Amino acid sequence: MNALCQMTGLGRAGFYRWRVPRQATPVEMELRDQMQKVALESPAYGYRRIAAELQQRGFEVNHKRVLRMMREAGSPLGAAVRAAACLRGHDGLAAQPAGLPEPGPRDHAHGGQPALDR
C-alpha cells in the first residue's frame, strides 16, 4: 500500500478517506441493535460497560470496537455520560461552577443555567 501511495503521490490517510465505505454485515447490524438495547436498558453505561454486557450476551467484541461503532453511529452516549460525571460530585449532587450565581426562578426554561448578558 505504501509503494502504491508513493507512486501516485497520495498519502495513505487520503487514500483511506477516499475509499468507499463497505456495507455493514448482518453480524454488525445485530451488534448495533444489541448495543442500542443495552444503552436503553442502562443509560449510565459507557462503551466499556456496554462491551462487557455484549460479551456476556455472547458477542465477540472489545471496547475499542464498541467505541468505534458508537462514533460511526453518531451516538451522543459517550459525551453525555462524561458530561454528567463531570457535573456531579461524589455525593451525587450537581456541582455549581465557581463564580456563577445560583439559577433564579426565570432560568428554568434554559435548563437551570443562568442567562448571560447580551
Secondary structure, 3 states (H helix, E strand, C coil): CHHHHHHHCCCHHHHHHHCCCCCCCHHHHHHHHHHHHHHHHCCCCCHHHHHHHHHHCCCCCCHHHHHHHHHHHCCCHHHHHHHHHHHECCCCCECCCCCCCCCCHHHHHHCCCCCCCC
